[in-house]
Amino acid sequence: SGISRTSELRCIFDTVAVQAEFVSEEIMTCYSPPSMEGIVNFEMSNNNQEISSSGKRFFFTPTVSVATIIPPQGLTAGQTAIFIGGSGFLNMTTLACRFGVKSVPAIFLSEENIACVSPPQPPGSVIVDVTNNGVDYTNSRMMFHYRVCPSGSFCAEGEIVPCPGGSFCPGEGLTNFTLCAPGTYQAVPGQTSCNRCPRGFICPEFGMSDPTLCPAGYVCDTDGLVISDKPCPPGHYCAIGTKSSDAEDLAESLRPLRCPEGFYCTFGVVTNVSVAANFSTPQPCL
């Protein structure tokens, strides 16, 4: 208190007086002069002669520099742990990193190393600087590059993870994957869509990485089947994986095959080997 609006208003750093600017009777501003690192007495004067005796101290911190940023890139969602190498870092509560215009607290590791977590930012590059006191930042011109989580992947806790088999990631910036729906599958990780279940197969569940062969006794002659609902036609048997309903299509080995001579086959026969009274197998003609 007691600050006067006068051209003689001064800040006193030990024995060095610098011009101050009046803000109010309680507040004034001034720029610190060049100094060696260390703690000095700080007082003020309204007339450049009479000096206060508050007993306040001012800490001249060492010059801070930034030399390395590891890693130099991260995701737009933030949360990438960054290790910064340089010099002059101090273990202070005001120690911070600035990404462009966004500042985040830093973790002191040593006078040469600190760590911080990148904040969310749009895609692009920003300058990273460091401050010990929360006010004076370095002018390092060190760049950090923000990128979007790519299609075919999801990103969790700053890591890019390919979508696993049985799932897909259809766009950028995803934080989770989507399971393939019944009737589809995906065998290859890191894909943006699922494949329709092919002929001769069924895909009855969510998240299938491989289709299941059409069960014996059925025909799976269309894509995208969830269940096998077409029994093998009478007079024939159908092995596992049958994918054509045309028994006359001799170019297709996985077709309904004729019932053995001297036997009859009802719907859904699974084999050419007869088992007595088991009508899923050929039965002898009477």
Phi and psi in degrees as GROMACS dihedral restraints (atoms count N, CA, C in turn):
[ dihedral_restraints ]
;  ai    aj    ak    al  type     phi  dphi    fc
    3     4     5     6     1    79.6    20    10
    4     5     6     7     1    18.1    20    10
    6     7     8     9     1   -78.3    20    10
    7     8     9    10     1   134.3    20    10
    9    10    11    12     1  -108.5    20    10
   10    11    12    13     1   147.7    20    10
   12    13    14    15     1   -81.1    20    10
   13    14    15    16     1    96.1    20    10
   15    16    17    18     1  -149.4    20    10
   16    17    18    19     1   151.7    20    10
   18    19    20    21     1   -72.4    20    10
   19    20    21    22     1   -11.9    20    10
   21    22    23    24     1   -93.5    20    10
   22    23    24    25     1     6.8    20    10
   24    25    26    27     1   -65.0    20    10
   25    26    27    28     1   130.3    20    10
   27    28    29    30     1  -137.8    20    10
   28    29    30    31     1   150.1    20    10
   30    31    32    33     1  -100.9    20    10
   31    32    33    34     1   138.0    20    10
   33    34    35    36     1  -115.8    20    10
   34    35    36    37     1   111.0    20    10
   36    37    38    39     1  -100.2    20    10
   37    38    39    40     1    98.3    20    10
   39    40    41    42     1    61.2    20    10
   40    41    42    43     1  -102.5    20    10
   42    43    44    45     1  -111.3    20    10
   43    44    45    46     1     3.4    20    10
   45    46    47    48     1  -103.7    20    10
   46    47    48    49     1   122.2    20    10
   48    49    50    51     1  -100.8    20    10
   49    50    51    52     1   135.8    20    10
   51    52    53    54     1  -129.0    20    10
   52    53    54    55     1   151.0    20    10
   54    55    56    57     1   -59.3    20    10
   55    56    57    58     1   137.3    20    10
   57    58    59    60     1  -117.2    20    10
   58    59    60    61     1   157.4    20    10
   60    61    62    63     1  -115.7    20    10
   61    62    63    64     1   128.6    20    10
   63    64    65    66     1   -71.4    20    10
   64    65    66    67     1   132.8    20    10
   66    67    68    69     1  -116.0    20    10
   67    68    69    70     1   -47.7    20    10
   69    70    71    72     1  -158.8    20    10
   70    71    72    73     1   179.9    20    10
   72    73    74    75     1   -67.2    20    10
   73    74    75    76     1   -13.3    20    10
   75    76    77    78     1  -110.2    20    10
   76    77    78    79     1   -12.9    20    10
   78    79    80    81     1  -134.9    20    10
   79    80    81    82     1   137.9    20    10
   81    82    83    84     1  -142.1    20    10
   82    83    84    85     1   162.4    20    10
   84    85    86    87     1  -126.8    20    10
   85    86    87    88     1   152.7    20    10
   87    88    89    90     1  -161.3    20    10
   88    89    90    91     1   164.3    20    10
   90    91    92    93     1  -101.5    20    10
   91    92    93    94     1   134.9    20    10
   93    94    95    96     1   -70.1    20    10
   94    95    96    97     1   143.9    20    10
   96    97    98    99     1   -81.4    20    10
   97    98    99   100     1   166.1    20    10
   99   100   101   102     1   -59.9    20    10
  100   101   102   103     1   142.9    20    10
  102   103   104   105     1  -160.7    20    10
  103   104   105   106     1   161.7    20    10
  105   106   107   108     1   -72.2    20    10
  106   107   108   109     1   158.5    20    10
  108   109   110   111     1   -62.6    20    10
  109   110   111   112     1   140.3    20    10
  111   112   113   114     1   144.0    20    10
  112   113   114   115     1   179.7    20    10
  114   115   116   117     1  -101.3    20    10
  115   116   117   118     1   132.6    20    10
  117   118   119   120     1  -127.6    20    10
  118   119   120   121     1   162.1    20    10
  120   121   122   123     1   -71.5    20    10
  121   122   123   124     1   144.6    20    10
  123   124   125   126     1  -129.2    20    10
  124   125   126   127     1   125.5    20    10
  126   127   128   129     1  -138.4    20    10
  127   128   129   130     1  -178.3    20    10
  129   130   131   132     1  -139.1    20    10
  130   131   132   133     1   162.8    20    10
  132   133   134   135     1  -143.0    20    10
  133   134   135   136     1   138.3    20    10
  135   136   137   138     1   -85.8    20    10
  136   137   138   139     1   -21.5    20    10
  138   139   140   141     1  -129.2    20    10
  139   140   141   142     1    10.1    20    10
  141   142   143   144     1    64.8    20    10
  142   143   144   145     1    19.6    20    10
  144   145   146   147     1  -133.3    20    10
  145   146   147   148     1   -58.5    20    10
  147   148   149   150     1   -83.3    20    10
  148   149   150   151     1   126.1    20    10
  150   151   152   153     1  -112.2    20    10
  151   152   153   154     1   138.5    20    10
  153   154   155   156     1   -64.6    20    10
  154   155   156   157     1   166.8    20    10
  156   157   158   159     1  -132.3    20    10
  157   158   159   160     1    54.5    20    10
  159   160   161   162     1   -77.5    20    10
  160   161   162   163     1   -23.2    20    10
  162   163   164   165     1    76.9    20    10
  163   164   165   166     1    15.6    20    10
  165   166   167   168     1   -73.3    20    10
  166   167   168   169     1   154.1    20    10
  168   169   170   171     1  -122.2    20    10
  169   170   171   172     1   152.6    20    10
  171   172   173   174     1  -129.1    20    10
  172   173   174   175     1   134.7    20    10
  174   175   176   177     1  -104.3    20    10
  175   176   177   178     1   115.0    20    10
  177   178   179   180     1   -84.9    20    10
  178   179   180   181     1   110.2    20    10
  180   181   182   183     1   -82.8    20    10
  181   182   183   184     1   160.3    20    10
  183   184   185   186     1   -68.8    20    10
  184   185   186   187     1   157.6    20    10
  186   187   188   189     1   -65.8    20    10
  187   188   189   190     1   130.2    20    10
  189   190   191   192     1   -99.8    20    10
  190   191   192   193     1   139.7    20    10
  192   193   194   195     1  -136.8    20    10
  193   194   195   196     1   152.2    20    10
  195   196   197   198     1  -116.8    20    10
  196   197   198   199     1   129.0    20    10
  198   199   200   201     1  -114.5    20    10
  199   200   201   202     1   -35.5    20    10
  201   202   203   204     1  -139.7    20    10
  202   203   204   205     1   150.8    20    10
  204   205   206   207     1  -132.7    20    10
  205   206   207   208     1   120.8    20    10
  207   208   209   210     1  -131.6    20    10
  208   209   210   211     1   122.3    20    10
  210   211   212   213     1   -77.4    20    10
  211   212   213   214     1   162.7    20    10
  213   214   215   216     1   -87.1    20    10
  214   215   216   217     1     6.0    20    10
  216   217   218   219     1  -149.0    20    10
  217   218   219   220     1   158.9    20    10
  219   220   221   222     1  -162.1    20    10
  220   221   222   223     1  -174.0    20    10
  222   223   224   225     1   -91.5    20    10
  223   224   225   226     1   155.3    20    10
  225   226   227   228     1   -62.9    20    10
  226   227   228   229     1   -23.9    20    10
  228   229   230   231     1   -73.4    20    10
  229   230   231   232     1    -8.1    20    10
  231   232   233   234     1    77.4    20    10
  232   233   234   235     1  -157.4    20    10
  234   235   236   237     1    68.9    20    10
  235   236   237   238     1    20.1    20    10
  237   238   239   240     1   -90.8    20    10
  238   239   240   241     1   126.6    20    10
  240   241   242   243     1   -75.0    20    10
  241   242   243   244     1   123.0    20    10
  243   244   245   246     1  -114.8    20    10
  244   245   246   247     1   133.1    20    10
  246   247   248   249     1  -110.1    20    10
  247   248   249   250     1   124.0    20    10
  249   250   251   252     1  -113.5    20    10
  250   251   252   253     1   126.3    20    10
  252   253   254   255     1  -105.3    20    10
  253   254   255   256     1   147.2    20    10
  255   256   257   258     1   176.2    20    10
  256   257   258   259     1  -139.6    20    10
  258   259   260   261     1  -153.1    20    10
  259   260   261   262     1   157.1    20    10
  261   262   263   264     1    83.4    20    10
  262   263   264   265     1    12.0    20    10
  264   265   266   267     1   -73.8    20    10
  265   266   267   268     1   140.8    20    10
  267   268   269   270     1  -121.8    20    10
  268   269   270   271     1   147.1    20    10
  270   271   272   273     1   -81.5    20    10
  271   272   273   274     1    81.8    20    10
  273   274   275   276     1  -127.7    20    10
  274   275   276   277     1   153.1    20    10
  276   277   278   279     1   -67.4    20    10
  277   278   279   280     1   -19.2    20    10
  279   280   281   282     1   -91.2    20    10
  280   281   282   283     1     0.2    20    10
  282   283   284   285     1   -60.7    20    10
  283   284   285   286     1   127.4    20    10
  285   286   287   288     1  -151.4    20    10
  286   287   288   289     1   157.6    20    10
  288   289   290   291     1  -110.5    20    10
  289   290   291   292     1   146.7    20    10
  291   292   293   294     1  -122.8    20    10
  292   293   294   295     1   122.6    20    10
  294   295   296   297     1  -104.8    20    10
  295   296   297   298     1   101.7    20    10
  297   298   299   300     1    67.3    20    10
  298   299   300   301     1  -109.0    20    10
  300   301   302   303     1  -111.2    20    10
  301   302   303   304     1     1.7    20    10
  303   304   305   306     1  -100.9    20    10
  304   305   306   307     1   123.6    20    10
  306   307   308   309     1  -102.8    20    10
  307   308   309   310     1   142.7    20    10
  309   310   311   312     1  -134.7    20    10
  310   311   312   313     1   150.1    20    10
  312   313   314   315     1   -61.1    20    10
  313   314   315   316     1   147.8    20    10
  315   316   317   318     1  -111.7    20    10
  316   317   318   319     1   155.3    20    10
  318   319   320   321     1  -105.6    20    10
  319   320   321   322     1   122.5    20    10
  321   322   323   324     1   -75.6    20    10
  322   323   324   325     1   126.3    20    10
  324   325   326   327     1  -109.9    20    10
  325   326   327   328     1   -42.9    20    10
  327   328   329   330     1  -164.8    20    10
  328   329   330   331     1   178.9    20    10
  330   331   332   333     1   -66.4    20    10
  331   332   333   334     1   -15.6    20    10
  333   334   335   336     1  -110.3    20    10
  334   335   336   337     1    -7.1    20    10
  336   337   338   339     1  -143.6    20    10
  337   338   339   340     1   136.8    20    10
  339   340   341   342     1  -137.0    20    10
  340   341   342   343     1   168.5    20    10
  342   343   344   345     1  -133.7    20    10
  343   344   345   346     1   147.9    20    10
  345   346   347   348     1  -152.0    20    10
  346   347   348   349     1   167.1    20    10
  348   349   350   351     1  -112.1    20    10
  349   350   351   352     1   128.3    20    10
  351   352   353   354     1   -65.2    20    10
  352   353   354   355     1   138.3    20    10
  354   355   356   357     1   -83.5    20    10
  355   356   357   358     1   162.2    20    10
  357   358   359   360     1   -61.3    20    10
  358   359   360   361     1   140.8    20    10
  360   361   362   363     1  -151.7    20    10
  361   362   363   364     1   157.1    20    10
  363   364   365   366     1   -67.9    20    10
  364   365   366   367     1   164.9    20    10
  366   367   368   369     1   -58.6    20    10
  367   368   369   370     1   144.2    20    10
  369   370   371   372     1   137.2    20    10
  370   371   372   373     1  -170.9    20    10
  372   373   374   375     1  -114.9    20    10
  373   374   375   376     1   141.7    20    10
  375   376   377   378     1  -131.9    20    10
  376   377   378   379     1   157.5    20    10
  378   379   380   381     1   -86.1    20    10
  379   380   381   382     1   138.1    20    10
  381   382   383   384     1  -109.0    20    10
  382   383   384   385     1   126.0    20    10
  384   385   386   387     1  -130.3    20    10
  385   386   387   388     1   166.6    20    10
  387   388   389   390     1  -130.5    20    10
  388   389   390   391     1   147.3    20    10
  390   391   392   393     1  -132.5    20    10
  391   392   393   394     1   143.2    20    10
  393   394   395   396     1   -87.0    20    10
  394   395   396   397     1   -37.2    20    10
  396   397   398   399     1  -106.0    20    10
  397   398   399   400     1     2.6    20    10
  399   400   401   402     1    82.1    20    10
  400   401   402   403     1     0.4    20    10
  402   403   404   405     1  -124.6    20    10
  403   404   405   406     1   -52.9    20    10
  405   406   407   408     1   -92.8    20    10
  406   407   408   409     1   112.9    20    10
  408   409   410   411     1  -101.4    20    10
  409   410   411   412     1   154.9    20    10
  411   412   413   414     1   -66.7    20    10
  412   413   414   415     1   168.6    20    10
  414   415   416   417     1  -126.0    20    10
  415   416   417   418     1    60.7    20    10
  417   418   419   420     1   -79.6    20    10
  418   419   420   421     1   -28.7    20    10
  420   421   422   423     1    63.2    20    10
  421   422   423   424     1    20.9    20    10
  423   424   425   426     1   -79.9    20    10
  424   425   426   427     1   135.2    20    10
  426   427   428   429     1  -104.9    20    10
  427   428   429   430     1   144.2    20    10
  429   430   431   432     1  -124.3    20    10
  430   431   432   433     1   133.3    20    10
  432   433   434   435     1  -108.5    20    10
  433   434   435   436     1   124.2    20    10
  435   436   437   438     1   -94.5    20    10
  436   437   438   439     1   134.1    20    10
  438   439   440   441     1  -133.2    20    10
  439   440   441   442     1   156.7    20    10
  441   442   443   444     1   -84.8    20    10
  442   443   444   445     1   143.9    20    10
  444   445   446   447     1   -59.2    20    10
  445   446   447   448     1   123.3    20    10
  447   448   449   450     1   -74.6    20    10
  448   449   450   451     1   158.9    20    10
  450   451   452   453     1   -59.7    20    10
  451   452   453   454     1   147.7    20    10
  453   454   455   456     1    86.2    20    10
  454   455   456   457     1    -1.6    20    10
  456   457   458   459     1  -136.7    20    10
  457   458   459   460     1   162.7    20    10
  459   460   461   462     1  -126.5    20    10
  460   461   462   463     1   158.3    20    10
  462   463   464   465     1  -125.3    20    10
  463   464   465   466     1   125.9    20    10
  465   466   467   468     1  -133.0    20    10
  466   467   468   469     1   128.9    20    10
  468   469   470   471     1    54.0    20    10
  469   470   471   472     1    40.7    20    10
  471   472   473   474     1    81.3    20    10
  472   473   474   475     1     2.3    20    10
  474   475   476   477     1  -107.7    20    10
  475   476   477   478     1   140.5    20    10
  477   478   479   480     1   -90.0    20    10
  478   479   480   481     1   122.2    20    10
  480   481   482   483     1  -123.1    20    10
  481   482   483   484     1   120.7    20    10
  483   484   485   486     1   -60.1    20    10
  484   485   486   487     1   139.7    20    10
  486   487   488   489     1   -59.1    20    10
  487   488   489   490     1   134.3    20    10
  489   490   491   492     1   -73.1    20    10
  490   491   492   493     1   165.1    20    10
  492   493   494   495     1   -55.3    20    10
  493   494   495   496     1   144.8    20    10
  495   496   497   498     1    85.6    20    10
  496   497   498   499     1     6.8    20    10
  498   499   500   501     1  -143.9    20    10
  499   500   501   502     1   174.9    20    10
  501   502   503   504     1  -148.3    20    10
  502   503   504   505     1   158.1    20    10
  504   505   506   507     1  -131.8    20    10
  505   506   507   508     1    97.7    20    10
  507   508   509   510     1   -80.9    20    10
  508   509   510   511     1    -8.4    20    10
  510   511   512   513     1  -148.6    20    10
  511   512   513   514     1  -176.9    20    10
  513   514   515   516     1   -86.8    20    10
  514   515   516   517     1   157.7    20    10
  516   517   518   519     1    73.6    20    10
  517   518   519   520     1    22.7    20    10
  519   520   521   522     1   -82.5    20    10
  520   521   522   523     1   148.8    20    10
  522   523   524   525     1  -109.1    20    10
  523   524   525   526     1    -0.3    20    10
  525   526   527   528     1  -158.0    20    10
  526   527   528   529     1   168.2    20    10
  528   529   530   531     1  -103.5    20    10
  529   530   531   532     1   167.1    20    10
  531   532   533   534     1  -117.7    20    10
  532   533   534   535     1   130.9    20    10
  534   535   536   537     1   -69.8    20    10
  535   536   537   538     1   143.1    20    10
  537   538   539   540     1   -61.5    20    10
  538   539   540   541     1   138.2    20    10
  540   541   542   543     1   -77.1    20    10
  541   542   543   544     1   159.1    20    10
  543   544   545   546     1   -53.4    20    10
  544   545   546   547     1   141.0    20    10
  546   547   548   549     1    93.5    20    10
  547   548   549   550     1    -4.8    20    10
  549   550   551   552     1  -135.7    20    10
  550   551   552   553     1   167.6    20    10
  552   553   554   555     1  -156.2    20    10
  553   554   555   556     1   165.9    20    10
  555   556   557   558     1  -150.5    20    10
  556   557   558   559     1   113.7    20    10
  558   559   560   561     1   -87.2    20    10
  559   560   561   562     1   -21.0    20    10
  561   562   563   564     1  -105.3    20    10
  562   563   564   565     1   127.1    20    10
  564   565   566   567     1   -64.7    20    10
  565   566   567   568     1   157.5    20    10
  567   568   569   570     1    76.5    20    10
  568   569   570   571     1    32.3    20    10
  570   571   572   573     1  -106.8    20    10
  571   572   573   574     1   159.5    20    10
  573   574   575   576     1   -98.7    20    10
  574   575   576   577     1    -4.2    20    10
  576   577   578   579     1  -155.8    20    10
  577   578   579   580     1   168.4    20    10
  579   580   581   582     1  -105.7    20    10
  580   581   582   583     1   156.8    20    10
  582   583   584   585     1   -93.9    20    10
  583   584   585   586     1   144.7    20    10
  585   586   587   588     1   -68.1    20    10
  586   587   588   589     1   142.2    20    10
  588   589   590   591     1   -60.4    20    10
  589   590   591   592     1   128.4    20    10
  591   592   593   594     1   -77.6    20    10
  592   593   594   595     1   166.0    20    10
  594   595   596   597     1   -57.5    20    10
  595   596   597   598     1   142.8    20    10
  597   598   599   600     1    89.1    20    10
  598   599   600   601     1     2.5    20    10
  600   601   602   603     1  -138.2    20    10
  601   602   603   604     1   163.6    20    10
  603   604   605   606     1  -129.7    20    10
  604   605   606   607     1   154.1    20    10
  606   607   608   609     1  -131.4    20    10
  607   608   609   610     1    84.9    20    10
  609   610   611   612     1   -83.8    20    10
  610   611   612   613     1    -9.7    20    10
  612   613   614   615     1  -124.5    20    10
  613   614   615   616     1   163.8    20    10
  615   616   617   618     1   -71.9    20    10
  616   617   618   619     1   145.3    20    10
  618   619   620   621     1    73.7    20    10
  619   620   621   622     1    31.6    20    10
  621   622   623   624     1   -82.2    20    10
  622   623   624   625     1   129.2    20    10
  624   625   626   627     1   -92.7    20    10
  625   626   627   628     1   -18.9    20    10
  627   628   629   630     1  -140.1    20    10
  628   629   630   631     1   137.8    20    10
  630   631   632   633     1   -72.4    20    10
  631   632   633   634     1   160.8    20    10
  633   634   635   636     1  -102.5    20    10
  634   635   636   637     1   135.3    20    10
  636   637   638   639     1   -58.5    20    10
  637   638   639   640     1   141.6    20    10
  639   640   641   642     1   -54.8    20    10
  640   641   642   643     1   130.0    20    10
  642   643   644   645     1   -66.7    20    10
  643   644   645   646     1   152.1    20    10
  645   646   647   648     1   -59.2    20    10
  646   647   648   649     1   144.4    20    10
  648   649   650   651     1    91.2    20    10
  649   650   651   652     1     1.0    20    10
  651   652   653   654     1  -132.3    20    10
  652   653   654   655     1   162.6    20    10
  654   655   656   657     1  -117.7    20    10
  655   656   657   658     1   127.6    20    10
  657   658   659   660     1  -116.7    20    10
  658   659   660   661     1    85.5    20    10
  660   661   662   663     1  -106.2    20    10
  661   662   663   664     1    14.0    20    10
  663   664   665   666     1  -132.7    20    10
  664   665   666   667     1   158.8    20    10
  666   667   668   669     1   -76.9    20    10
  667   668   669   670     1   156.7    20    10
  669   670   671   672     1    75.5    20    10
  670   671   672   673     1    22.7    20    10
  672   673   674   675     1   -73.6    20    10
  673   674   675   676     1   137.2    20    10
  675   676   677   678     1   -92.2    20    10
  676   677   678   679     1   -42.6    20    10
  678   679   680   681     1  -132.6    20    10
  679   680   681   682     1   162.3    20    10
  681   682   683   684     1   -92.1    20    10
  682   683   684   685     1   113.2    20    10
  684   685   686   687     1  -123.6    20    10
  685   686   687   688     1    12.5    20    10
  687   688   689   690     1  -116.4    20    10
  688   689   690   691     1   100.8    20    10
  690   691   692   693     1   -64.9    20    10
  691   692   693   694     1   153.5    20    10
  693   694   695   696     1   -58.0    20    10
  694   695   696   697     1   136.0    20    10
  696   697   698   699     1   -68.1    20    10
  697   698   699   700     1   152.4    20    10
  699   700   701   702     1   -57.3    20    10
  700   701   702   703     1   148.3    20    10
  702   703   704   705     1    85.1    20    10
  703   704   705   706     1     4.1    20    10
  705   706   707   708     1  -141.7    20    10
  706   707   708   709     1   164.9    20    10
  708   709   710   711     1  -125.9    20    10
  709   710   711   712     1   152.7    20    10
  711   712   713   714     1  -125.7    20    10
  712   713   714   715     1   120.4    20    10
  714   715   716   717     1   -77.2    20    10
  715   716   717   718     1   170.8    20    10
  717   718   719   720     1   -61.0    20    10
  718   719   720   721     1   136.9    20    10
  720   721   722   723     1    86.0    20    10
  721   722   723   724     1    11.6    20    10
  723   724   725   726     1   -61.2    20    10
  724   725   726   727     1   127.7    20    10
  726   727   728   729     1  -126.0    20    10
  727   728   729   730     1     4.4    20    10
  729   730   731   732     1  -130.3    20    10
  730   731   732   733     1   138.7    20    10
  732   733   734   735     1   -93.4    20    10
  733   734   735   736     1    -2.0    20    10
  735   736   737   738     1   -90.8    20    10
  736   737   738   739     1   102.2    20    10
  738   739   740   741     1   -67.6    20    10
  739   740   741   742     1   -16.1    20    10
  741   742   743   744     1   -93.0    20    10
  742   743   744   745     1    -1.8    20    10
  744   745   746   747     1   -80.8    20    10
  745   746   747   748     1    87.0    20    10
  747   748   749   750     1   -69.3    20    10
  748   749   750   751     1   -16.0    20    10
  750   751   752   753     1   -76.5    20    10
  751   752   753   754     1   -13.3    20    10
  753   754   755   756     1  -110.0    20    10
  754   755   756   757     1   114.4    20    10
  756   757   758   759     1   -73.6    20    10
  757   758   759   760     1   -28.5    20    10
  759   760   761   762     1   -93.0    20    10
  760   761   762   763     1    68.8    20    10
  762   763   764   765     1  -130.1    20    10
  763   764   765   766     1   168.2    20    10
  765   766   767   768     1   -61.4    20    10
  766   767   768   769     1   131.4    20    10
  768   769   770   771     1  -108.1    20    10
  769   770   771   772     1   146.3    20    10
  771   772   773   774     1   -63.3    20    10
  772   773   774   775     1   141.9    20    10
  774   775   776   777     1   -61.2    20    10
  775   776   777   778     1   142.9    20    10
  777   778   779   780     1   -58.6    20    10
  778   779   780   781     1   149.1    20    10
  780   781   782   783     1   -61.7    20    10
  781   782   783   784     1   135.3    20    10
  783   784   785   786     1    88.8    20    10
  784   785   786   787     1     4.0    20    10
  786   787   788   789     1  -129.8    20    10
  787   788   789   790     1   159.3    20    10
  789   790   791   792     1  -121.7    20    10
  790   791   792   793     1   152.1    20    10
  792   793   794   795     1  -125.7    20    10
  793   794   795   796     1   127.8    20    10
  795   796   797   798     1   -86.4    20    10
  796   797   798   799     1  -167.8    20    10
  798   799   800   801     1   -62.4    20    10
  799   800   801   802     1   141.4    20    10
  801   802   803   804     1    75.1    20    10
  802   803   804   805     1    27.5    20    10
  804   805   806   807     1   -74.0    20    10
  805   806   807   808     1   137.5    20    10
  807   808   809   810     1  -104.8    20    10
  808   809   810   811     1   -13.7    20    10
  810   811   812   813     1  -154.5    20    10
  811   812   813   814     1   167.4    20    10
  813   814   815   816     1   -96.7    20    10
  814   815   816   817     1     6.1    20    10
  816   817   818   819     1   -98.2    20    10
  817   818   819   820     1   122.1    20    10
  819   820   821   822     1   -81.6    20    10
  820   821   822   823     1   137.3    20    10
  822   823   824   825     1  -125.4    20    10
  823   824   825   826     1   123.5    20    10
  825   826   827   828     1   -55.0    20    10
  826   827   828   829     1   131.9    20    10
  828   829   830   831     1    66.0    20    10
  829   830   831   832     1     8.9    20    10
  831   832   833   834     1  -105.3    20    10
  832   833   834   835     1   102.2    20    10
  834   835   836   837     1   -79.9    20    10
  835   836   837   838     1     4.1    20    10
  837   838   839   840     1   -86.5    20    10
  838   839   840   841     1     2.4    20    10
  840   841   842   843     1  -125.8    20    10
  841   842   843   844     1   162.0    20    10
  843   844   845   846     1   -60.0    20    10
  844   845   846   847     1   142.6    20    10
  846   847   848   849     1  -116.9    20    10
  847   848   849   850     1   143.5    20    10
  849   850   851   852     1   -68.0    20    10
  850   851   852   853     1   142.5    20    10
  852   853   854   855     1   -74.5    20    10
  853   854   855   856     1   140.6    20    10
